[in-house]
Amino acid sequence: MTGPPALPTLPALPDPAADAVLGSGLLEELAYALGGPFHFLLPDAFDANLRALHSVLDETGVDGFVYFAKKANKAAVWAERSAAGGAGVDVASAAELRQALGHGVRGEHLVVTGPAKDLALLGLAVRHGALIAVDALDELDTLITTVSGDRTRPARLLLRCLPPAQPHSRFGLGEAEVALALERCVTAGEAVRMEGFSFHLSGYDVKLRADLAGHLVELCLKARVLGLEADRISIGGGLPVSYSSAADWNTFLTRQNGGHYHADRTFDPDGFYPYHSPVAGADALRRILATRPEGHRPSLAALLNDAGITLLLEPGRALLDRAGGTVFRVQGVKDRDGYQLLTVNGTSLSLSEQWFNSEYLPDPHLLSAHPDTPDAVWPAAVGAATCLESDMLTWRKVPFPRRPRTGDLLVYPNTAGYQMDSNESPFHDLALPPKVVIDHTDRARPRWRLDRHAP
């Protein structure tokens, strides 16, 4: 079967560690042993990404601390690697907080960032010395009057500010609310330790993030006049990941159209994640720190250093770049007009771009149980093992180099960041895909273990 000319592809960037796993035969054995879809995790990549962020802080002289945003992936190994690598964890629920503690993260290395936190979560956070991003005045009042009532230790907190550029955000305190919150922190005395400010900013705009960081520095200086500690700011995450080259991404966007998708489905190109970014990960942090915030002459790095302010980061996706993939077995193949329709033994809920009326675009790898000599293009879309018409892992007709057959494996690359479990569901009583940690990918035979996370 030969697909239409110019059928768009989107190859993932080269990844020697993942390629070593793909070529080792281990994934075929795991698929047989586990009997269903699974995720594999590559913690060495997490370690490398964390070291890269620390290196940027070191080279700029900025005092900083990195928290892994746990919502990006529930696996326990990331908390373990955070603790071992001198990082903390960003949590948003009591369960996440307990899991982070249980996997070696010290309480003072946790930051709690969820909206409208319940009393149990606030109590745990104060008891273990976690930093709390206060999102509302009533939350601050609860910390002052209820949670810190026993005075065993002060509640450590940041005041989360509403970004002027995103005034409709449901996260953060407005300008007048920040003023009231500062007054209440002063009045509360030893019940709270107001350590600074934070914000929640959607998107990857470097200048916008640097501008808002500069504004938080100004707020810290004003809070110090009131006698508050105010010596740190958090700029959240917002460090993009590049999944593909610029040339491949631009070519894909130029060529793709409704005829390239099953059922002539169309997508708004602006709705896709930016699968290529000219600056990503640690380079994006370097760019943010080199930017001059609006109204300031020095760079953000110099501004932080001059004011003696610690920079806090809460990346998720950026720490998980190239840190794992997702494996499905093909359990059915249908021929359609000019392409095949595959059904795999899992659901689209394991590739969470479906949440956003989009799809996960990097091309999956085909590991064939019946290897042919690649001599043609075999387009195929990928459906899931449920009774829902819309349950498609990949609407796009992916041009595979050989004919997909029942029993083959599809390996989706670089899925650790938000794709594996943000939208998971045991629909049809299908088991959730387990996570397999693969260590020592530089060996001829990688070693593996099941992740220790208990759902």
N, C-alpha and C positions, 0 to 999 in steps of 0.2 A: 504494500500500500504506500503510495507516495502522496504526501500532503500538498496543499496548495503552495505556490511559490511565496517566499518571504514570510512564511509562518513564523511569528515572533518567538524568540527564545529569550530567557534571562538567566544566563549561567551565574552561579554564585562565584564570588571571588575564590581564588585558590586557597586551600586550607590543608597543608601537609598532614596535620594530625588527624583530621577527619578522613582524608584520603587513605591514611594508613589503616584506619579502622575498617573502611569500606573494602580494602584489599586483603584484609586478614582472614576473612571467612567467619569472623566472630558474630557478625549480625545475623547470618543465616542460622548459626547454632542457637543464638538467643531467641530468634523467632520460632524455632522449633521447640525449644524448651519452655518458653513462656506461653505459647499457644495463642497469641493475639498481638495487637499493636503494642509498641513500647517506645519509650524515649531513652536515648543514651546521652549521658552527661560527660563532659570533658573538663574536669576541674582545673587541669593545668592551664587552660585558656583563661579561666576566671582569675587565677593567680597572676598571670601575665598582664591582664587588663588592670588589675588592682595595682600592680607594681608600676605600670605606666602612669596612672593617675598620681601615685605618690612621687614619681620622678618629676612630674610637672610642678608639684608643690615645692619640691626641693630646689629645683632650678630657678624658681621665681622667688624663693625665700619666704613664701607664704606659709604661715602656720595654718594647717588644715586637718580635717578629719573626714574620712569617707564612711558613709553608712550604705550598706547594700539594701536597696528597696525590695523587701521580701515579696511584695505582691507580684513581682516580675516572674517569680518561679518558686514553687512551694518546696522544692527539694531541700532536705536537711543539709546536704553537703555544702551548700553555699554559706549557711551560718557557720559551719565548721571551718571552712576556708576563710571566712571573714575574721573569725576569732584568731586563727593562726597567722593571718596576714596583717594584723594590726588595724583592722577595720571594725565597724559596728554594724548594726542592722536597723533598718527603718521598718517599724511595725505599725499596724492599724487596728489590731484586735487583741483581746486577752489571749486567745489561742496562739496567735503569732508571737506574742511576747513570751509566753511560756515555752514555746518550741525553741525560740532563740536562746533563752536561758538554758534549756535542756541540752542544747548542742554547743555549749561552751562560751557563749557571748556574755560578757559581764554586764550587769544591769546598767552601770553608768555609760556603757557603750551602746545603749539602745536609744532611739528617738521614736516617739509615738506621734503619728501625724494624721490619724484618721479624723473625719469630721464628727462632731457631736458625740464625743466619747462617753461611754456609759461609766457608771460609778465603779464597777468592778475593774475596768481597764485603768481608770485613773488611780484607783487604790493600789493596784499592782505596780504601776509605773512609779508612784511616789515611794512605795516600800522598797523597790529595788534601785532607786536612784536614777531612773531613766529621765531623759530630757523630753519634755512635752511641748508640742507645738499647739498653743492655745488658739482655738479657732473662733471663739465667741465669748462675749462677756459673761454669760451664765456659766460657761465652762470654767472660766477664771474664778467666779464666785464659788463654785463647787469645790475647786481646789483649795481656796482660802478658808472656807467655813466648815467644810465637811471632811475632805480627804486629809488635809493637813492638821486636823483638829487635835490629833494625838501628839503632835510636835516631835515625833521621833526623828524626823528629818524634814528639811524644807522641800517644797515642790519645786523642782528645777523646770524652768519654762522658757520658751520663746513666744513672742507674740507674733502670730501670723497675719501679715498685712495683705489687704486686698490690692491686687495690681491695678494701677490706674489705667493701664492699657487693656485690661480685661475686667471692666467694671461689673459685668454680669456673672462673673465667677461665683460659685456658691462657697468658695473657700476664702476665709480671711476677714479681718476687721477693717472697716472703713476708717478714714482719718479721724473723725470725731470719736469713734470707738477706741482707737489706739490711745488717744489722749486720756479717755476715761480709764482704760486698762492700766496705764502708767500710774495714774493717781491711786488706783486700788492696790497696785503692787507696792507703792510707797507706804500706804496705810497698813498693809498686811504685815509689814515688818519681817520677822524671821520665818513666817509661815511659808513664804515663797522666796525663791532666788531667781530673779528675772535676768536671764543670761544674754538676751538679745532678741533678734527678730528673724522671721522667715517669710517666705511667700510660696505660693503654688502657681506656677506659670506654665500654661500649655504651649507646646510647640518648641521650635529649636532656634529662635531668633537670638543670635549672639548679642547684638547690640541692646536689645530689649532686656535681656537677662543682666547684662552688665550695668545698664542704667538703673534698674531696680535695685541691684546690689549696692550701687553707689548711694541710692536713697536710704537704704537700710543702715549704711555706715553713718549717715547724718543722724538718723534716729538714735543710733547707739550713743553718739556724742551728746545728744540732748538728754537721753535717759541717764547718762552718767552725772549730769548736772543735778539731777533729782536724787542722786545717791544710789542709783541702781548699778548693778555690775555691768551688764550690757557689753560684753566683750566678744560676741560671736554672732555671725549671721549665717543662715542657710539659704542657698540658692536652689535647693531641690535637685532634680535630675536634669533633663533637657540636653543630654549629650547624645547626639544621634549615632546610629550604626550604619556603616556602608556595607550592603550585602552584595553589590555588583559594581562593575566598573562604570565610569561615566559614559563610555561609548556604548556599552551594552544597554544601559538604562535609557539613554536618549534614543537609541535605535528602537528599543521596545515601545517607548511612548509614541514614537513617530509612526510605527507600523501597525500597532494593534488596533483592531476594530471589531465590531460585533460579530462578523463572520468567523472570527478566530476563537469563538467561545461556543460551548455546547448550548443548544437551543437559542442561538443568536443573542445570548445574554450580552448586555452592554454595561460597562462600568465608566464612571466619571474618572478620567485620569487624575484629576486633582484629589480624588478620594483615596488613591493608593498611598501607602506609606512611601516616603522618599527613599527608595532602595539604593540610591547612591547619594552620598553627601560629600562635598569637597573637603570638609573637615569633620572628623568623627572621633568619638571616644576621647582619649587623652589630648589629641590635637584640638578638639573643640574646647576643652578646658583651657588649654594654652591660649587659644584665641580670645576666650572670655576674659582671662586675666590680663591680656595685653590691650584690651579695649579701654578707651577713656570714657567713663560714665558721663552722661549729660550733666553739664554744670561743673565738671571737675577737669583740671588740667592733667593730673597724672593718670597713669593706667590704674585699672582696678587693683592690680597686685600692689602697686606703690601706695595706693589709698589705704588698703588693708594694713600694710606694714606700718605706715605712718601712724595709723590710729591704734595699732596694737590689737587688731581684731582677728579672731580665728575664723576661717572659712569652713563651713560645713557643706558637704555634698551628699546627695541621696540618689545616686544613679542605680538603675536596675538593668535596663537593656544594654547599656554600655559595658557593664561588668560581665555580661553574659554573651558578648559577641564571640562567635565560633566555639561556644561552650556546650554544644550538643546538637542532636538531630532527632528526627522522629521517623519510625519505621512502621509500615503497613504491609500486609501480605495481600496480593491480588487474589480474590476468591471468585471472580467472575469476569468474563469478557464478552461484550456484545459488539457486533459490527454495525456501524451507522453509515450514513452517506458520506464517505470520504474520511472517516475517522473511527476510532474505537471508543467505547464507553466502558471503563473499568469500574468494578466494584471491589472495594477493599474491606478488610475486616475491622473497620473502625469508623469514626464519625468526624465530620468537619469541626466538631466542637473542640477537637484537639489542635486545630490551627485557627487561632482566635481572631484573625483578620475578618472572619465571617461576621464577627460582632459589628463591624463598621461598614457593612454592605460592600465589602471589598473581598480580596482573597490573598493568600500568601503566594507571592509571585516567583521567587527563585525556583528554577527548574528542579524537580525531584530527580534523583538518580534511579535508574532501573538496574536492579541486581537480578539477573535472569537465571532461573533454574534450568533453562534450556538455551544455553548461549548459541546465538547465531553469529555469523560474520556480518558486521554492520555494513549493509549494502543498500539501505533504503531509509526513508523517513516514515515513521509510523506514528501519526498523530493520535493522541488519546486524551480524553477528559476523564476525571476521576470522581466517581460517586462513592457514597458511603453506605454502610450496611444497615440503613434504617428505612422506614416506610415513608419518608418525607421527600417529596419531589425536589425540594430546595436544598437537601443535604448533600452538597457537593464539596469535596475537598479542593478540587481544581476544576473550575468551569472552562478554563483555557485548554485548547487542544495542544498539548505539549508534544513537540516533535521528538519522539524517542528514536534512538539509532537502531533499534531492533524491535521486533514484534513483541509486545507485552503478552504474557500468557498466565493462566491460572497457576498459582504457586510462586510467581516472581515476587520480589520485594520492591517496594517504592520507599526510597529514603529521602525525606525532605531535609535539606541542609539548614543549619544555623537557626534552629527553632527555639533555643533555650529562653530567649528574651520574649516573654509574654505569650508565645504561641502554644506552649505545652499544656497549660492548665487554667488559664484565665477564664475560659468559657466551658470547661469540661462538664459533662453530665452523663450519668449512667442510664441514658435513655434506652428503652427496650431491655433494661437490666443488663446491658453490656458492661463488662468490667472496665474501670478506668485504666488507661495504659500505665503499667508500672514504669519506674525510672531506674535505669541501670547506670551505675557510676563506672566509668572506664578509666583506669589508672595506667600510667606508664605506656602511653601510645608510642613511645620511641622504641619499645621492645619489638622483637619479631612477633611475639604473641602477647597482645595487650591483656591485662588482668582486669576483672570486673567483679562488681558486687552490687547487690540491690541497695538503693538508697534507704536511709534509716528513717525517713519521714513516715510518721504514722497518721493516716487521715482520721 
